[in-house]
Structures are given as structure tokens and as C-alpha cells.
Amino acid sequence: MGSAGEVNWKLADHPKLPKDKIVAVVVLDGWGEANPDPYNCIHVADTPTMDSLRKGAPEKWRVIKAHGNAVGLPTEDDMGNSEVGHNALGAGRIFAQGAKLVDLDLASGKIYEGEGFNYIKECFETGTLHLIGLLSDGGVHSRLDQLQLLLKGAAQHGAKRICVHILTDGRDVLDGTSVGFVETLEKELAELRAKGVYAQIASGGGCMYVTMDRYENDWDVVKRGWYAHVLGEAPYKFKSAVEAVKKLREDLKADDQYLPPFVIVDENGNPVGPINDGDAVVTFNFRADRMVMLAKALEYEDFDKFDRVRFPQIHYAGMLQYDGELKLPSHYLVSPPEIDRTSGEYLVHNGIRTFACSETVKFGHVTFFWNGNRSGDIQATVVGCKFTDDAVKVILDAIEQVGGIYVVTADHGNAEDMVKRDKSGKPLLDKNGNIQVLTSHTLQPVPIAIGGPGLAPGVRYRKDLPNAGLANVAATVMNLHGFEAPSDYEPTLVEVVDN
């Protein structure tokens, strides 16, 4: 590491592996390993390329963990996701991630001592605190228990008026669970009202139709959220959020994630919680990608993506900072993980040029997260797996032509299990006898395969790392480039044995 505060970027040469090989690292999105059955779309699909890689087990194909503690999440029940997966892949070490960072700061009370909370607290005396985010216990973008703690803590630290603007899930949790989440939140708010706090749900909508777009794919999604949350305008008005969710699901046959925007109104038909000058706003999602667009609308005075009608002068903070390069938002409640000395930085400092590419809606994963269609449609997923397999073949063919090395892995599970199951593992059926489709990520491990004409003889997977995870990939890639990894990186997956 060199002297204090100084990084020694020089990597030691690997004693047995050569340099100057082209190495292709292919990261599939949502490609886990699970037992074959009709709802394992990877198993059902025609995937000859990935099947051929599996035949390299155990020396050149294995599985690694992509969820829970292996990617810095609080428990083994926490599903992996693209953000934490790519962070682990690039960092080579396990850093406490979004949910875990928030858990630690809420438990210690540190969240209420920081600059971000003090900034929004300036509005508590005369303004309303607005909390906007995904109402879910899925643990991918947000968690209900964190919202509950934040509500209590904000009230204890002086918030007199609190409005919650909810986005229903149905992607990372079972469709239909939104009603229960809203009922739980309403109970929490009722307890605050009993203590003299004005506490209401003010607006809402489904996360895929209202507010939570990403990578500037569809600004109309954010616009619908702006009109509901900020202006108090929406096509549907209700006296309570429970009524709203139940009625919209029943009348429109809409899934949780696609509920239209709605506002809660008082007995005179007026919205109970529009965002006005002098108010404070917190977006309580800890995951960044689906909050950045709203953050821009809330923070940028020269915003031009849609007509905001009015731009209230507020104090806005994110749960975390969602974009480190844009410094967005400029205020946040929990400091981000300090990920330093990434594998990409080391390789560049040692003369390795890097080219990263992805499909448009995933560019953040190979850039922002690194330094890779969840509709629930099983047949569409099967087709997607086939196309993915075809794309992998194109890359492997190119590696063959240049005499290079490939590493094929994934960031988390998803397509390998597309059905909701009971505790025994049997598929769950709805009241009509149809299977209940699962759209969320999974807890399954992901594959990792190595090969190519440039792979030195004798390279194989070690047998002493049964619990390895995504963070072990960085050291592995460094080895394949002909370097030893830094000593504090998670250990490499490979060894070289003499023939």
C-alpha cells in the first residue's frame, strides 16, 4: 500500500501466468443456477453455448455466491442485485452496501447526527417532511422496516408534519403484497398521529409506471410521479391509500408495479400532501439507479425534461448519494461506501487497457456500479435466454480468433426460477389454478466459467473456496492478466498446477 494515504499501484507479476492476453469478462444479468424444472427458463431454453461451458466442471466451471453477505448485504435472505453484484465484481473486496449502511446508521442513531438530516431538519418547524420511495420489504431498492425507523426517528427529532409518497412493488416481492405493506404503514402513521404528529400517506403509484424510471429511458414515468407527489394531481383520487391500492388492483386488473398514479384527498377533495416551498423531501430508496431521475427533477433549477409547472424551494436529501460523479443529490442521510482501489484502477495503472460495453439500459452496471426484462413472462424469458446464449457465443468466437481468455459469469439470479413456491419448494397456484409467476431476483448462486485458447495449461479452479462469491472474481481476472492481486483482495478462484 505504500506510505499512509499513498497507493502503490504496482502489481507483482504472477509467477506462472503470462501477460499480454486479451481477457473478456462477460457478465450476464439475472442468470443463476438452480435445479432443472419447467420454471427454470435457463434449463428450458436452448442454450448450447452455456451448456458447453458447464461441461468444464469442476476445473473450469463452478458456481459462486451473488447474494447476502457475499455482496455486502445484511443477511443471507437478501437477494443480490445488479448494483451490489457489479460493485463486488469490480472492487475485489466485500463492502457494506446500501441496505447494510442504512441499517448501521439507523441502529446507531448516526443518521440523525449527519449533515444530511440536519439539512432537512431546518424545515421541521414550519414545513412538512415528505418521504418518497418504494414501499416494500424486498431489500433490493428499499425496506419497509427502514422507513418505519426513519418515521419514528424523524418525529422524535422534531418533525411535526410527515407525508409519505408510496411506490408499490410487485417485482422484488410477490404481486399483491402492496395492500399488506400499506396497512402496516397506515398503522405506523396512526401511532404518530396519536402523538400529535400530522402523518399521512399523500400519493402513490406502481414503481414501473410512476417515478422510478432509470437511465433516462422514459421521463413520462417521472413526470407522472412529479404531478402526483409534488403537485397533488393524478387521475385517481381516494380517501385512503388502502382503498386506492385495493380499488385500482380490482377495477383495472393492474399488478402492483403498474398501478397508475393516485393522490389522497381530504373531505373537501383537496390533496393532503403536495410538496410546497419550505418543505423537506427525502427519497428513502437506498439503491441509486431508479432514484437518479427524480433527484434531478427535485434538485436541478434548470431542469428541462418535462414541465414541472412549479419548482418548490425545498430542502432535499437522498437516503444515500445516488450519483457520485454528478454529486447527486448534494445532500444525503447516509454516506456511501468508500470503495477504493478497484480492480479496474489497478489494471489501468499496470498497462491494461479496458473496454466496457453493455445494452443501453445497463450501462451503469459496467461503469457506475462496476467502477451485464423482468416482465414475468416465462416464454419471453426463455427466448431471452436463447438470445443471451447466442450473444455469448459471438464473444467466445471472437476470443478464439484473437487467442484470448474468457470469464463468463453473472451478477445475480433471476431467470433460473420464475415461479413462486411454498416452503417445500412446490409452485404456488392462484385461485384459478394458474402458477404464480416470480419476477424478483433470487438467492441462487451464479455460474463462472473460464477458458479460451490463451488460458495457460494447468489453470483450474481451486477446491478450497466452497463459499466464494462475486468479489473473488477480481483477483481471478488479475491473475489471468498475469498479475498477482493485492493482498487484501478476496482470494483468486484459480490455481496453476504442473502437468
C-alpha positions in Angstrom: 0.0 0.0 0.0 3.0 2.4 0.4 3.0 5.1 3.0 -0.1 6.4 4.7 -2.5 7.9 2.2 -0.4 6.7 -0.8 -1.4 3.8 -3.0 1.2 1.6 -4.5 -0.5 0.7 -7.8 2.2 -1.7 -9.0 1.1 -5.3 -9.1 3.5 -8.2 -8.7 3.9 -10.4 -11.7 2.2 -13.8 -11.4 4.9 -16.5 -11.1 3.2 -18.8 -13.6 0.8 -16.9 -15.8 1.8 -14.8 -18.8 0.8 -11.2 -19.6 -0.5 -9.7 -22.8 -3.5 -11.9 -23.2 -6.9 -10.4 -24.2 -9.3 -11.2 -21.4 -13.1 -10.9 -22.0 -15.2 -10.7 -18.8 -18.8 -11.4 -19.7 -21.4 -10.6 -17.0 -24.9 -12.0 -17.7 -27.8 -10.2 -16.0 -30.0 -12.4 -13.9 -28.5 -15.8 -14.8 -28.4 -18.1 -11.8 -28.1 -21.8 -11.3 -31.0 -23.9 -10.0 -32.4 -27.4 -10.3 -34.0 -28.2 -13.7 -37.7 -27.8 -13.8 -40.3 -26.3 -16.2 -40.0 -22.9 -14.4 -36.2 -22.7 -14.8 -36.1 -20.8 -18.0 -32.4 -21.3 -18.5 -33.0 -25.1 -18.3 -35.9 -24.9 -20.7 -34.2 -22.6 -23.2 -31.9 -23.9 -26.0 -28.5 -22.7 -24.6 -25.8 -24.8 -26.2 -23.0 -22.4 -25.5 -23.6 -22.1 -21.8 -24.3 -25.8 -21.7 -20.9 -26.5 -23.2 -19.2 -24.3 -20.6 -20.9 -26.3 -17.8 -19.1 -29.4 -19.1 -15.9 -27.8 -17.9 -16.8 -28.5 -14.3 -15.2 -28.7 -11.8 -11.9 -27.4 -13.2 -13.2 -24.6 -15.4 -16.8 -24.2 -14.3 -18.3 -23.7 -10.9 -20.9 -21.6 -9.1 -20.3 -18.6 -6.8 -22.5 -16.7 -4.3 -24.2 -13.5 -5.5 -26.4 -12.6 -2.6 -26.4 -11.8 1.1 -23.1 -11.4 2.9 -21.1 -12.3 -0.2 -22.1 -8.9 -1.7 -22.2 -6.8 1.4 -25.9 -7.2 2.2 -27.1 -7.6 5.8 -28.4 -11.2 5.8 -28.4 -14.4 3.7 -32.1 -13.7 3.0 -31.2 -10.6 1.0 -31.4 -11.1 -2.8 -28.5 -9.9 -4.9 -28.9 -7.2 -7.4 -27.0 -5.6 -10.3 -25.6 -2.7 -8.2 -24.1 -4.7 -5.4 -23.1 -7.5 -7.8 -21.1 -5.3 -10.1 -19.6 -3.4 -7.1 -18.3 -6.8 -5.7 -17.1 -7.9 -9.2 -15.1 -4.7 -9.6 -13.9 -4.0 -6.1 -12.4 -7.4 -5.3 -13.5 -7.0 -1.7 -16.8 -7.0 0.2 -18.0 -3.6 1.2 -21.1 -2.9 3.3 -23.7 -1.9 0.7 -26.8 0.3 0.6 -29.2 -1.6 2.9 -26.4 -2.5 5.4 -25.1 1.0 5.6 -28.5 2.3 6.3 -29.1 -0.4 8.9 -25.9 0.5 10.7 -26.6 4.3 10.8 -30.3 3.8 11.9 -29.2 1.4 14.6 -26.5 3.7 16.0 -28.5 6.9 15.5 -25.7 8.3 13.4 -28.2 9.1 10.6 -29.7 11.8 12.8 -26.4 13.4 13.5 -25.2 13.9 10.0 -25.2 16.9 7.7 -28.0 15.5 5.6 -30.5 15.1 8.4 -29.6 18.5 9.9 -30.3 20.0 6.5 -33.8 18.6 6.2 -34.4 19.3 9.9 -34.2 23.0 9.2 -37.7 22.7 7.7 -39.4 20.8 10.5 -40.6 23.8 12.4 -42.9 25.2 9.8 -42.8 22.8 6.9 -43.7 19.2 6.0 -41.3 16.3 5.7 -42.1 14.3 2.6 -40.7 10.7 2.2 -40.8 9.2 -1.3 -39.8 5.7 -2.2 -40.6 2.0 -2.8 -42.9 0.5 -0.2 -41.5 -3.0 0.0 -39.6 -5.4 2.1 -37.8 -6.8 -0.9 -34.5 -5.3 0.1 -33.4 -4.5 -3.5 -34.3 -0.8 -3.6 -35.7 -0.2 -0.1 -37.0 -1.8 3.0 -40.2 -1.2 4.9 -38.6 -1.6 8.3 -36.1 1.2 7.5 -38.9 3.5 6.6 -40.6 2.7 9.8 -37.5 3.5 11.8 -37.0 6.7 9.9 -40.5 7.8 10.5 -40.1 7.3 14.3 -36.7 8.9 14.3 -37.8 12.0 12.3 -40.8 12.5 14.7 -38.5 12.2 17.7 -36.2 14.7 16.2 -38.8 17.4 15.6 -40.8 16.6 12.5 -44.4 17.8 13.1 -45.8 17.1 9.7 -44.9 13.9 7.7 -46.3 12.8 4.3 -45.3 9.5 2.7 -45.5 9.1 -1.1 -45.5 5.4 -1.8 -44.5 3.4 -4.8 -45.8 -0.2 -4.9 -43.5 -3.1 -5.7 -44.6 -6.4 -7.1 -41.2 -7.0 -8.8 -38.9 -7.9 -5.9 -41.8 -9.2 -3.8 -44.9 -11.1 -4.6 -47.6 -9.2 -6.6 -50.5 -8.3 -4.3 -48.4 -7.7 -1.2 -48.8 -3.9 -1.6 -52.1 -4.0 0.4 -50.4 -5.5 3.4 -47.5 -3.1 3.2 -49.9 -0.1 3.0 -51.8 -1.4 6.0 -48.6 -1.8 8.0 -47.6 1.8 7.1 -51.0 3.2 8.0 -50.8 1.6 11.4 -47.4 3.3 11.9 -48.7 6.6 10.9 -51.7 6.3 13.1 -49.4 5.8 16.1 -47.6 9.0 15.1 -50.9 10.9 14.8 -51.8 9.7 18.3 -48.6 11.5 19.5 -49.7 14.8 17.8 -47.8 14.4 14.5 -49.6 15.1 11.2 -48.8 11.8 9.4 -50.4 10.8 6.2 -49.9 8.8 3.0 -50.2 11.5 0.4 -49.8 9.9 -3.0 -48.6 6.8 -4.8 -48.4 4.6 -7.9 -46.7 1.5 -9.2 -42.9 1.6 -9.3 -42.7 0.7 -13.0 -45.3 3.3 -14.1 -44.7 6.1 -11.6 -41.5 7.9 -10.6 -38.9 5.0 -10.7 -37.6 5.1 -14.2 -33.8 4.8 -14.8 -31.1 5.8 -17.2 -33.4 8.5 -18.8 -35.4 5.7 -20.5 -38.9 7.3 -20.1 -39.2 10.7 -18.5 -43.0 10.3 -18.6 -42.7 7.9 -15.7 -41.0 10.6 -13.6 -43.5 13.2 -14.8 -46.4 11.1 -13.5 -44.7 10.9 -10.1 -44.0 14.6 -10.1 -47.6 15.5 -10.7 -48.8 13.2 -8.0 -46.2 13.7 -5.3 -45.3 17.4 -5.8 -48.4 19.0 -7.4 -51.0 16.7 -5.8 -52.5 15.9 -9.2 -53.4 12.5 -10.5 -56.2 10.8 -12.5 -57.3 8.8 -9.4 -58.2 10.3 -6.0 -59.0 8.4 -2.9 -59.7 9.0 0.8 -57.1 6.4 1.8 -54.1 4.5 0.3 -55.6 1.1 1.3 -58.7 1.9 -0.7 -56.6 3.2 -3.6 -54.5 0.1 -3.9 -57.4 -2.3 -3.5 -59.7 -0.4 -5.9 -57.1 0.1 -8.6 -56.0 -3.6 -8.5 -59.6 -4.7 -8.7 -61.1 -2.3 -11.2 -58.1 -2.0 -13.5 -56.8 -5.6 -13.0 -53.4 -3.9 -12.6 -50.4 -5.5 -10.9 -48.7 -3.7 -8.0 -45.8 -2.5 -10.2 -48.1 -0.9 -12.8 -50.7 0.9 -10.6 -51.5 4.3 -12.1 -50.7 7.5 -10.1 -53.1 8.4 -7.3 -53.4 11.1 -4.6 -55.1 11.0 -1.3 -57.6 13.8 -0.7 -59.4 15.2 2.3 -63.2 15.5 2.8 -63.2 18.6 0.6 -61.4 16.8 -2.3 -58.1 18.6 -1.7 -54.7 16.7 -1.8 -53.5 16.0 1.7 -49.8 16.4 1.0 -48.5 18.3 -2.1 -44.9 19.5 -1.8 -44.6 23.2 -1.2 -42.0 25.9 -0.6 -40.3 25.4 2.8 -40.8 21.6 2.9 -38.2 18.9 3.2 -38.0 15.9 0.9 -36.2 12.6 1.4 -36.1 9.8 -1.2 -35.7 6.8 1.0 -34.6 4.2 -1.5 -31.0 3.1 -0.8 -30.4 1.8 -4.3 -29.4 4.5 -6.7 -30.5 3.7 -10.3 -34.2 4.3 -10.1 -33.9 7.5 -7.9 -31.4 9.5 -10.1 -34.0 10.9 -12.5 -36.4 12.0 -9.7 -33.4 13.5 -7.9 -32.6 15.6 -10.9 -36.1 16.9 -11.1 -36.1 17.7 -7.4 -32.6 19.4 -7.4 -31.9 21.0 -10.8 -33.2 24.5 -11.2 -32.5 24.4 -15.0 -34.3 21.1 -15.5 -36.0 20.7 -18.9 -37.1 17.1 -19.3 -40.8 17.9 -18.7 -42.8 20.9 -17.5 -42.7 20.8 -13.7 -45.4 23.5 -13.6 -43.8 24.8 -10.4 -40.4 24.1 -8.7 -40.9 24.3 -4.9 -38.0 25.7 -2.9 -37.3 22.7 -0.6 -34.5 21.0 1.3 -33.9 17.7 -0.4 -31.8 14.7 0.6 -31.4 11.2 -0.6 -31.1 8.2 1.7 -27.7 8.0 0.1 -25.9 9.9 -2.7 -27.2 8.3 -5.9 -24.6 9.5 -8.4 -21.0 10.2 -7.2 -19.9 11.8 -10.4 -22.8 14.2 -10.5 -22.7 14.7 -6.7 -26.5 14.0 -6.8 -28.2 14.6 -4.6 -25.9 17.2 -2.9 -27.3 16.2 0.5 -27.8 12.7 1.8 -28.6 10.9 5.1 -26.1 8.1 4.9 -22.6 8.3 3.4 -21.8 5.9 0.6 -19.4 3.0 0.9 -15.9 4.2 0.3 -14.9 1.8 -2.5 -11.3 2.4 -3.4 -8.5 0.7 -5.3 -10.8 -1.1 -7.7 -9.5 -3.8 -10.0 -10.1 -1.6 -13.0 -7.8 1.1 -11.5 -5.1 -1.4 -10.7 -5.2 -2.9 -14.2 -5.0 0.6 -15.9 -2.0 1.5 -13.7 -0.3 -1.7 -14.9 -0.8 -1.1 -18.5 -4.0 -2.9 -19.2 -6.5 -1.1 -21.4 -10.2 -1.7 -20.6 -13.2 -1.5 -22.9 -16.6 -1.8 -21.3 -19.9 -2.1 -23.1 -23.5 -3.2 -22.4 -27.0 -2.8 -23.6 -28.3 0.8 -23.2 -30.4 0.3 -20.0 -27.5 -1.5 -18.3 -24.6 1.0 -19.0 -24.5 2.0 -15.3 -23.7 -1.5 -14.3 -20.4 -1.7 -16.2 -19.4 1.9 -15.4 -21.1 3.4 -12.3 -21.6 0.1 -10.5 -18.5 -1.7 -11.8 -16.1 1.4 -11.3 -24.1 -7.3 -18.0 -36.8 -7.5 -18.9 -38.4 -8.7 -15.9 -41.9 -8.9 -17.1 -42.6 -12.3 -15.5 -43.4 -13.7 -18.9 -41.9 -17.2 -18.8 -41.9 -17.7 -22.6 -40.3 -14.3 -23.2 -37.6 -15.2 -20.6 -36.9 -18.5 -22.4 -36.5 -16.6 -25.6 -34.3 -14.1 -23.9 -32.1 -16.9 -22.5 -31.6 -18.2 -26.0 -30.6 -14.8 -27.4 -28.2 -14.4 -24.5 -26.6 -17.7 -25.2 -26.2 -16.7 -28.9 -24.6 -13.4 -27.8 -22.1 -15.3 -25.5 -21.2 -17.5 -28.5 -20.3 -14.4 -30.6 -18.0 -13.2 -27.9 -16.4 -16.6 -27.3 -15.8 -17.0 -31.1 -14.1 -13.6 -31.1 -11.9 -14.7 -28.2 -11.0 -17.8 -30.1 -9.9 -15.7 -33.1 -7.5 -13.5 -31.0 -6.1 -16.3 -28.8 -7.6 -14.8 -25.7 -9.2 -15.8 -22.4 -12.9 -15.6 -21.4 -14.5 -15.4 -18.0 -18.3 -15.8 -18.1 -20.3 -15.2 -15.0 -23.5 -13.3 -13.8 -24.4 -10.6 -11.4 -27.3 -12.3 -9.6 -30.0 -15.0 -10.1 -33.4 -14.5 -11.8 -34.3 -16.4 -14.9 -33.5 -19.8 -13.3 -36.6 -19.7 -11.1 -39.7 -17.9 -12.4 -42.4 -19.3 -10.1 -43.4 -18.5 -6.5 -43.0 -21.6 -4.3 -44.2 -22.8 -0.9 -41.8 -23.8 1.8 -41.5 -27.3 0.4 -40.5 -25.9 -3.0 -43.7 -26.7 -4.8 -45.1 -24.0 -7.2 -47.8 -21.8 -5.8 -51.1 -21.5 -7.7 -53.6 -18.7 -7.7 -57.3 -19.1 -7.1 -57.8 -20.0 -10.8 -55.2 -22.8 -10.6 -52.6 -20.9 -12.6 -49.0 -20.8 -11.4 -47.9 -17.6 -9.6 -45.1 -16.0 -11.6 -42.0 -14.8 -9.8 -40.4 -11.6 -11.2 -37.9 -10.9 -8.4 -34.2 -11.7 -8.1 -33.3 -15.0 -6.3 -30.9 -16.3 -3.7 -29.3 -18.8 -6.2 -25.6 -18.8 -7.0 -24.3 -17.9 -10.4 -22.0 -19.7 -12.7 -18.5 -18.7 -13.6 -16.6 -20.4 -16.4 -13.1 -19.8 -17.7 -11.4 -20.9 -20.9 -10.2 -19.9 -24.3 -7.0 -20.6 -26.3 -5.0 -18.1 -24.3 -5.6 -19.9 -21.0 -2.4 -21.3 -19.8 -2.1 -25.1 -19.3 -2.7 -26.2 -15.8 -5.1 -23.4 -14.8 -8.0 -24.7 -12.8 -10.4 -23.8 -10.1 -9.2 -24.2 -6.5 -11.1 -26.7 -4.3 -10.6 -24.8 -1.0 -13.1 -21.9 -1.6 -16.6 -23.5 -1.5 -18.2 -20.3 -0.3 -16.6 -17.9 -2.8 -18.6 -15.1 -4.2 -18.5 -12.4 -6.8 -15.8 -10.5 -5.0 -13.4 -13.3 -5.8 -13.7 -12.6 -9.5 -11.4 -9.5 -9.5 -8.3 -11.4 -8.2 -9.1 -14.1 -10.7 -9.1 -11.7 -13.6 -5.9 -10.1 -12.4 -4.2 -13.5 -12.4 -5.4 -14.2 -15.9 -3.8 -10.9 -17.0 -0.5 -12.1 -15.5 -0.6 -10.3 -12.2 -0.9 -11.2 -8.5 -3.9 -9.4 -6.8 -3.4 -7.1 -3.8 -3.1 -8.9 -0.6 -6.4 -7.6 0.9 -8.5 -8.7 -2.1 -10.7 -11.7 -1.8 -8.6 -14.7 -2.9 -8.4 -15.8 -6.5 -10.6 -18.7 -7.7 -7.8 -20.2 -9.8 -4.5 -22.1 -9.2 -1.9 -23.4 -11.7 -0.8 -27.0 -11.4 2.1 -28.6 -13.2 1.1 -31.0 -15.9 
